[in-house]
Amino acid sequence: MGSFVIEGGYKLSGTIRPQGAKNEALEVICAVLLTHEEVVISNIPEILDVRNLIMLLEGMGVKVKRLEKGKYSFQADDVDPSYVESAEFVRKCAALRGSVMITGPLLARFGHAYFPKPGGDKIGRRRVDTHITGMQNLGAALHYDQQKKAYYLHIPAGTRLHGSYMLLDEASVTGTANILMAAVLAEGTTVIYNAACEPYIQQLSRMLVRMGAKIEGIGSNLLTVTGVSGLHGTEHTILPDMIEIGSFIGMAAMNRSSITIKDVSYGDLGIIPESFRRLGVNLEQKGDDIFVPEQENYVIESFLDGSIMTIADAPWPGLTPDLLSVMLVVATQCRGSVLIHQKMFESRLFFVDHLIDMGAQILLCDPHRAVVIGHDHKFQLRANNMLSPDIRAGIALLIAAMSAKGTSVIGNIEQIDRGYEDIDLRLNALGAHIARQ
């Protein structure tokens, strides 16, 4: 298990460019299974989760070529049907959260797929009911394979999935992606209401349309899909990662530093810039870049009636839950108080114990809510030894350690590597002092 050794208290300066969006990459890479033709995808983040998904596809028989850094060619013209039913394949899928989105393409194109309970972050329950119910609505039969400890979805030989109207029980991003990829090859028309509409889903939808799919309502929570008999190849470029962009904003604020974040696709960031402004962080849009100027103080806004500011996650266009950990850390050094309300995952705030040990003033109300009372930079956090429980808490702890007095150690950094490419090298180029051990 690797670790980061961080010497805190150094200001950052310079320019940094975000990697491609992890969440989008997992979706669009799974989509290559929908066609036997070549699909070329650019701006792929070469991080642990993505590399593992690519290796999983290679094991299935997908031809993968690395054309250059971040640019890959995929061709799923010789998928091994026996391997995708093997215990080894199911076991590998169970270890990778993003593998859930293999199910829709496999079911639509080959008529069967295993659906193991996915692994990944330890952030509480992450239901898969939306995925499975969606596949059943499209006509798939469901059985539980006790030996492989996975659900088995299949349709009768010689038949296809059929279109259906469905109202999703939650606006699940991965659930919407999975159902959408299955529906594009189903017979008839599928209507998906309460669909997730994040930029990742919009990007996946546009990619599928270029492959020959018929999708209406892109960007809304009501998608109408008219099934087609087959899809062809395409080229696709992944958006910059909005979570990494938000993480860089948080790092600059915690260290009272000035940095420029290049090529952020500002129009796809939604409410993220304004949410940081609520914490008192000044942001300047310069073309498609974000400039974070150096500030001495960050003053948290109050609501118009004077009540405490609440920052909560919500389905798009609300604030992504993946940035609440970063915003919580930033708030520890702002002036004022804020309630952080993490609605979607009940264990994602438990990492605040590490911050409290570092001297942060945080009241954990329950698994979903924490009140942060900012130090206004009058008290510097203390160094600490800690473990990263998940990707987003890991980057939040790294931000805290970069601003702390002394030398901190963060273990289990494989969790951070799952979502952030060469983060130590890139931050050291800005002036951070991070050593990998």
C-alpha positions as CSV (number, residue, x, y, z in Angstrom):
1,M,0.0,0.0,0.0
2,G,1.6,3.3,-1.1
3,S,1.6,6.6,0.7
4,F,2.2,10.3,0.2
5,V,4.5,12.2,2.5
6,I,3.4,15.9,2.3
7,E,5.4,18.8,3.7
8,G,2.7,21.4,4.2
9,G,2.6,25.2,4.1
10,Y,3.9,25.9,0.6
11,K,2.1,28.2,-1.7
12,L,1.2,27.2,-5.2
13,S,1.7,29.1,-8.4
14,G,1.6,28.6,-12.1
15,T,-0.7,26.8,-14.6
16,I,-2.2,23.4,-14.6
17,R,-4.5,21.6,-17.1
18,P,-7.1,19.1,-15.9
19,Q,-7.2,15.5,-17.1
20,G,-10.0,14.0,-19.0
21,A,-13.2,13.3,-17.0
22,K,-12.9,9.9,-15.2
23,N,-16.7,9.4,-15.0
24,E,-17.2,10.1,-18.7
25,A,-14.3,7.9,-19.7
26,L,-15.8,4.9,-17.9
27,E,-19.1,5.4,-19.8
28,V,-17.8,5.9,-23.3
29,I,-15.2,3.1,-23.1
30,C,-18.0,0.7,-22.2
31,A,-19.9,2.0,-25.2
32,V,-17.3,0.6,-27.6
33,L,-18.9,-2.8,-27.0
34,L,-22.0,-1.7,-28.9
35,T,-20.3,-2.0,-32.3
36,H,-17.9,-4.3,-34.1
37,E,-16.3,-1.2,-35.8
38,E,-13.3,0.8,-34.6
39,V,-14.0,3.6,-32.0
40,V,-11.2,6.1,-31.2
41,I,-11.4,8.1,-27.9
42,S,-9.1,11.0,-27.0
43,N,-8.3,12.7,-23.7
44,I,-8.7,9.5,-21.7
45,P,-7.3,9.9,-18.2
46,E,-4.7,7.2,-17.7
47,I,-5.7,6.5,-14.1
48,L,-6.1,3.3,-12.2
49,D,-9.9,2.8,-12.7
50,V,-9.7,3.5,-16.4
51,R,-6.6,1.3,-16.9
52,N,-8.4,-1.5,-15.1
53,L,-11.5,-1.1,-17.3
54,I,-9.4,-1.1,-20.5
55,M,-7.6,-4.3,-19.3
56,L,-11.0,-5.9,-18.6
57,L,-12.1,-5.1,-22.2
58,E,-8.8,-6.6,-23.5
59,G,-9.5,-9.8,-21.5
60,M,-12.9,-10.0,-23.3
61,G,-11.2,-9.9,-26.7
62,V,-11.6,-6.2,-27.5
63,K,-8.6,-5.0,-29.6
64,V,-7.1,-2.0,-27.9
65,K,-4.3,0.2,-29.3
66,R,-2.7,3.2,-27.5
67,L,-2.2,5.7,-30.3
68,E,-0.6,8.3,-28.1
69,K,-1.0,9.4,-24.5
70,G,-4.7,9.6,-23.7
71,K,-5.8,8.5,-27.2
72,Y,-6.9,4.9,-27.7
73,S,-8.5,2.8,-30.4
74,F,-11.0,0.1,-29.5
75,Q,-12.5,-2.6,-31.7
76,A,-14.9,-5.1,-30.2
77,D,-15.3,-7.3,-33.3
78,D,-14.1,-10.5,-31.6
79,V,-15.5,-10.6,-28.1
80,D,-15.1,-14.0,-26.4
81,P,-18.7,-15.0,-25.2
82,S,-17.3,-17.8,-23.0
83,Y,-15.0,-15.4,-21.1
84,V,-17.8,-12.9,-20.3
85,E,-19.6,-15.8,-18.5
86,S,-16.6,-17.0,-16.6
87,A,-16.1,-16.7,-12.9
88,E,-12.8,-14.8,-13.5
89,F,-14.6,-12.1,-15.5
90,V,-17.3,-11.8,-12.9
91,R,-14.7,-11.5,-10.1
92,K,-12.8,-8.7,-12.0
93,C,-16.0,-6.8,-12.7
94,A,-16.9,-7.0,-9.0
95,A,-13.6,-5.2,-8.1
96,L,-14.3,-2.3,-10.5
97,R,-17.2,0.2,-10.0
98,G,-17.2,1.3,-13.6
99,S,-17.7,-2.2,-14.8
100,V,-21.5,-2.0,-14.1
101,M,-21.8,-0.1,-17.4
102,I,-20.6,-3.1,-19.4
103,T,-23.9,-4.8,-18.7
104,G,-26.1,-2.7,-21.0
105,P,-23.9,-3.0,-24.1
106,L,-23.3,-6.7,-23.5
107,L,-27.0,-7.4,-23.0
108,A,-28.1,-5.4,-26.0
109,R,-25.5,-6.8,-28.4
110,F,-24.9,-10.4,-27.2
111,G,-28.2,-11.1,-25.3
112,H,-26.7,-11.9,-21.9
113,A,-24.5,-10.4,-19.2
114,Y,-23.5,-10.9,-15.6
115,F,-24.1,-8.1,-13.1
116,P,-21.9,-8.6,-10.0
117,K,-22.2,-6.3,-7.0
118,P,-19.7,-3.6,-7.9
119,G,-16.7,-2.6,-5.8
120,G,-14.9,0.8,-5.6
121,D,-15.3,3.4,-3.0
122,K,-16.2,2.6,0.6
123,I,-18.8,5.4,0.9
124,G,-21.9,3.5,2.0
125,R,-24.6,1.7,0.1
126,R,-24.6,2.3,-3.6
127,R,-27.8,0.7,-5.0
128,V,-27.9,-1.0,-8.4
129,D,-31.7,-1.4,-8.4
130,T,-32.0,1.3,-11.1
131,H,-29.8,-0.6,-13.5
132,I,-31.4,-4.0,-13.1
133,T,-35.0,-2.7,-13.1
134,G,-34.2,-0.7,-16.3
135,M,-32.9,-3.9,-18.0
136,Q,-36.0,-5.8,-16.9
137,N,-38.2,-3.1,-18.3
138,L,-36.4,-3.6,-21.6
139,G,-37.3,-7.3,-21.5
140,A,-34.4,-9.0,-19.8
141,A,-34.9,-11.9,-17.5
142,L,-33.1,-11.9,-14.2
143,H,-31.6,-14.8,-12.2
144,Y,-29.1,-14.8,-9.3
145,D,-26.1,-17.1,-9.8
146,Q,-25.3,-18.2,-6.2
147,Q,-22.0,-19.8,-7.3
148,K,-20.7,-16.6,-9.0
149,K,-22.5,-14.3,-6.5
150,A,-23.8,-12.2,-9.4
151,Y,-27.1,-11.5,-11.2
152,Y,-27.4,-13.0,-14.6
153,L,-29.4,-11.0,-17.2
154,H,-30.4,-12.5,-20.5
155,I,-32.9,-12.5,-23.3
156,P,-34.1,-15.5,-25.4
157,A,-31.9,-16.5,-28.2
158,G,-32.8,-14.9,-31.5
159,T,-34.7,-12.0,-29.9
160,R,-33.8,-8.4,-29.0
161,L,-34.6,-6.1,-26.1
162,H,-37.8,-4.1,-26.6
163,G,-38.5,-0.5,-26.0
164,S,-40.4,0.6,-22.9
165,Y,-41.5,3.6,-20.9
166,M,-39.7,3.9,-17.6
167,L,-39.6,6.4,-14.7
168,L,-36.4,5.9,-12.9
169,D,-36.5,5.6,-9.1
170,E,-33.5,7.9,-8.9
171,A,-31.5,10.0,-11.4
172,S,-28.6,7.6,-11.4
173,V,-25.8,8.6,-13.7
174,T,-24.4,5.1,-14.2
175,G,-27.9,3.7,-14.2
176,T,-29.0,6.1,-17.0
177,A,-25.9,5.4,-19.0
178,N,-26.4,1.6,-18.7
179,I,-30.1,1.8,-19.7
180,L,-29.3,4.2,-22.5
181,M,-26.7,2.0,-24.0
182,A,-29.0,-1.0,-23.9
183,A,-31.9,0.9,-25.3
184,V,-30.1,2.1,-28.5
185,L,-30.1,-1.4,-29.8
186,A,-33.6,-2.4,-28.6
187,E,-36.6,-2.8,-30.8
188,G,-39.1,0.1,-30.7
189,T,-39.0,3.3,-28.6
190,T,-37.7,3.7,-25.1
191,V,-38.6,6.7,-22.9
192,I,-36.4,7.3,-19.9
193,Y,-37.9,9.8,-17.4
194,N,-36.0,11.2,-14.4
195,A,-32.8,10.4,-16.4
196,A,-29.6,11.9,-15.2
197,C,-28.5,14.8,-17.4
198,E,-24.9,15.4,-16.3
199,P,-22.5,16.5,-19.0
200,Y,-21.1,13.0,-18.9
201,I,-24.5,11.6,-20.0
202,Q,-24.8,14.3,-22.7
203,Q,-21.3,13.4,-24.0
204,L,-22.2,9.7,-24.1
205,S,-25.5,10.5,-25.9
206,R,-23.8,12.6,-28.5
207,M,-21.2,9.9,-29.1
208,L,-24.0,7.3,-29.5
209,V,-25.8,9.5,-32.0
210,R,-22.6,9.8,-34.1
211,M,-22.5,6.0,-34.0
212,G,-26.0,5.9,-35.5
213,A,-28.2,5.9,-32.5
214,K,-31.4,8.0,-32.4
215,I,-31.7,9.9,-29.1
216,E,-33.9,12.9,-28.4
217,G,-33.9,15.1,-25.3
218,I,-30.2,15.2,-24.8
219,G,-29.4,17.5,-21.8
220,S,-32.8,17.0,-20.2
221,N,-34.2,14.4,-17.8
222,L,-36.5,13.0,-20.4
223,L,-34.7,10.9,-23.1
224,T,-36.5,9.3,-26.0
225,V,-34.6,6.5,-27.7
226,T,-35.6,4.9,-31.0
227,G,-33.8,1.6,-31.3
228,V,-31.6,0.8,-34.3
229,S,-30.4,-2.6,-35.6
230,G,-26.7,-1.7,-35.3
231,L,-24.1,1.0,-34.7
232,H,-20.9,2.0,-36.4
233,G,-17.6,3.4,-35.3
234,T,-16.8,7.0,-34.4
235,E,-14.2,9.3,-32.8
236,H,-14.9,11.0,-29.5
237,T,-13.1,13.5,-27.2
238,I,-13.7,13.4,-23.4
239,L,-14.4,16.6,-21.5
240,P,-12.0,17.9,-18.9
241,D,-12.7,16.5,-15.4
242,M,-14.9,19.0,-13.5
243,I,-14.0,17.2,-10.2
244,E,-10.3,17.8,-10.8
245,I,-11.0,21.4,-11.7
246,G,-12.9,21.9,-8.4
247,S,-10.0,20.2,-6.5
248,F,-7.5,22.6,-8.0
249,I,-9.7,25.6,-7.0
250,G,-9.8,24.1,-3.4
251,M,-6.0,23.7,-3.3
252,A,-5.4,27.3,-4.4
253,A,-7.9,28.6,-1.7
254,M,-6.5,26.5,1.1
255,N,-3.0,27.6,0.4
256,R,-3.9,31.3,-0.4
257,S,-2.3,30.8,-3.7
258,S,-2.8,32.1,-7.3
259,I,-3.1,29.5,-10.1
260,T,-4.5,29.3,-13.6
261,I,-6.5,26.2,-14.6
262,K,-6.4,25.8,-18.4
263,D,-9.0,24.6,-20.8
264,V,-11.8,23.8,-18.4
265,S,-14.8,23.8,-20.7
266,Y,-16.4,26.4,-18.5
267,G,-19.9,26.1,-19.9
268,D,-20.0,22.4,-18.7
269,L,-19.1,23.3,-15.1
270,G,-22.6,24.2,-14.1
271,I,-23.0,25.5,-10.5
272,I,-19.4,24.6,-9.5
273,P,-17.8,28.1,-9.8
274,E,-20.7,29.8,-8.0
275,S,-20.5,27.2,-5.2
276,F,-16.9,28.1,-4.5
277,R,-17.8,31.8,-4.7
278,R,-20.3,31.1,-1.8
279,L,-17.3,30.2,0.3
280,G,-15.7,33.5,-0.6
281,V,-13.3,32.2,-3.3
282,N,-12.9,34.7,-6.1
283,L,-12.8,33.1,-9.6
284,E,-12.2,34.8,-12.9
285,Q,-13.1,33.3,-16.2
286,K,-10.6,34.1,-18.8
287,G,-11.7,32.6,-22.1
288,D,-11.9,28.9,-21.3
289,D,-9.5,29.2,-18.4
290,I,-10.2,29.8,-14.7
291,F,-7.8,32.2,-12.8
292,V,-7.9,31.8,-9.0
293,P,-6.2,35.0,-7.5
294,E,-4.3,34.9,-4.2
295,Q,-6.6,36.1,-1.3
296,E,-5.8,36.7,2.3
297,N,-9.4,35.9,3.5
298,Y,-12.3,33.9,2.3
299,V,-15.7,34.9,3.8
300,I,-18.5,32.5,3.6
301,E,-21.8,34.0,2.5
302,S,-25.0,33.8,4.5
303,F,-28.5,33.4,3.1
304,L,-30.5,36.6,2.5
305,D,-32.3,36.1,5.8
306,G,-29.0,35.8,7.7
307,S,-29.2,32.1,8.3
308,I,-26.2,29.8,7.9
309,M,-25.1,28.9,4.4
310,T,-25.9,25.3,3.3
311,I,-24.0,23.6,0.5
312,A,-25.7,20.4,-0.6
313,D,-25.3,17.9,-3.4
314,A,-28.1,17.4,-5.9
315,P,-28.7,15.8,-9.3
316,W,-27.4,17.9,-12.2
317,P,-27.7,20.8,-12.7
318,G,-27.2,20.8,-8.9
319,L,-23.8,20.4,-7.2
320,T,-22.0,17.1,-7.8
321,P,-21.5,15.1,-4.6
322,D,-17.9,14.4,-5.6
323,L,-16.9,18.0,-4.7
324,L,-18.4,18.2,-1.2
325,S,-15.4,16.7,0.5
326,V,-13.1,19.4,-1.2
327,M,-15.5,22.2,-0.3
328,L,-15.7,21.0,3.3
329,V,-11.9,21.2,3.6
330,V,-11.8,24.7,2.1
331,A,-14.4,25.9,4.6
332,T,-12.2,24.9,7.5
333,Q,-10.0,28.0,6.7
334,C,-12.7,30.4,5.6
335,R,-14.4,33.1,7.8
336,G,-17.8,32.0,8.9
337,S,-19.8,28.8,9.2
338,V,-21.4,26.5,6.6
339,L,-23.5,23.3,6.8
340,I,-22.3,20.7,4.3
341,H,-25.1,18.3,3.5
342,Q,-24.1,15.1,1.7
343,K,-27.4,13.6,0.6
344,M,-26.4,10.8,-1.7
345,F,-23.9,8.7,0.3
346,E,-24.2,8.1,4.1
347,S,-20.5,7.3,4.8
348,R,-18.7,10.0,2.8
349,L,-18.3,12.5,5.6
350,F,-16.7,10.1,8.0
351,F,-13.2,11.2,6.9
352,V,-13.8,14.5,8.9
353,D,-12.3,12.7,12.0
354,H,-8.9,13.1,10.3
355,L,-9.6,16.9,9.9
356,I,-10.7,17.3,13.5
357,D,-7.4,15.6,14.6
358,M,-5.7,18.3,12.5
359,G,-7.4,21.0,14.4
360,A,-10.4,21.7,12.2
361,Q,-13.6,22.9,13.9
362,I,-16.2,20.5,12.5
363,L,-19.4,19.2,14.1
364,L,-20.5,15.9,12.5
365,C,-24.3,16.0,13.0
366,D,-25.1,12.6,11.4
367,P,-23.8,10.5,8.5
368,H,-25.0,13.1,6.0
369,R,-24.4,16.5,7.6
370,A,-21.5,18.4,9.1
371,V,-21.2,22.0,10.3
372,V,-17.8,23.6,9.6
373,I,-16.7,26.7,11.6
374,G,-13.9,28.3,9.7
375,H,-10.6,29.4,11.3
376,D,-10.1,32.3,8.9
377,H,-6.5,31.2,8.5
378,K,-5.8,32.3,12.1
379,F,-5.0,28.7,13.0
380,Q,-3.0,26.5,10.7
381,L,-4.0,22.8,10.5
382,R,-1.6,20.4,12.2
383,A,0.1,17.6,10.2
384,N,-1.4,14.1,10.6
385,N,-1.0,10.5,9.6
386,M,-4.1,9.1,7.9
387,L,-5.6,6.7,5.4
388,S,-7.6,7.6,2.3
389,P,-11.0,5.9,2.5
390,D,-12.1,6.8,-1.1
391,I,-11.1,8.9,-4.1
392,R,-12.7,12.2,-3.1
393,A,-11.9,12.0,0.6
394,G,-8.4,11.2,-0.4
395,I,-7.9,14.3,-2.4
396,A,-9.6,16.4,0.3
397,L,-7.1,15.0,2.9
398,L,-4.3,15.8,0.5
399,I,-5.5,19.4,0.2
400,A,-5.6,19.6,4.0
401,A,-2.1,18.2,4.3
402,M,-0.7,20.7,1.8
403,S,-1.9,23.6,3.9
404,A,-0.9,22.0,7.3
405,K,2.0,22.8,9.5
406,G,4.6,20.0,9.5
407,T,4.8,16.7,7.6
408,S,1.7,14.6,7.0
409,V,1.5,11.0,5.7
410,I,-1.5,9.7,3.7
411,G,-1.7,5.9,3.2
412,N,-3.8,3.9,0.8
413,I,-3.1,6.4,-2.0
414,E,-4.2,3.8,-4.5
415,Q,-7.7,5.3,-3.8
416,I,-6.4,8.7,-4.9
417,D,-4.7,7.2,-8.0
418,R,-8.0,5.7,-9.0
419,G,-9.2,9.2,-9.9
420,Y,-6.2,11.5,-10.3
421,E,-3.4,11.0,-12.8
422,D,0.2,11.7,-11.6
423,I,-1.3,14.1,-9.0
424,D,1.9,14.3,-7.0
425,L,4.1,15.2,-10.0
426,R,1.6,17.8,-11.3
427,L,1.2,19.5,-7.9
428,N,4.9,19.5,-7.3
429,A,5.3,21.4,-10.5
430,L,3.1,24.1,-8.9
431,G,5.2,24.3,-5.8
432,A,3.8,21.5,-3.6
433,H,6.1,19.2,-1.6
434,I,4.7,15.7,-2.1
435,A,6.8,12.5,-2.1
436,R,5.4,9.1,-3.1
437,Q,6.6,6.1,-1.1
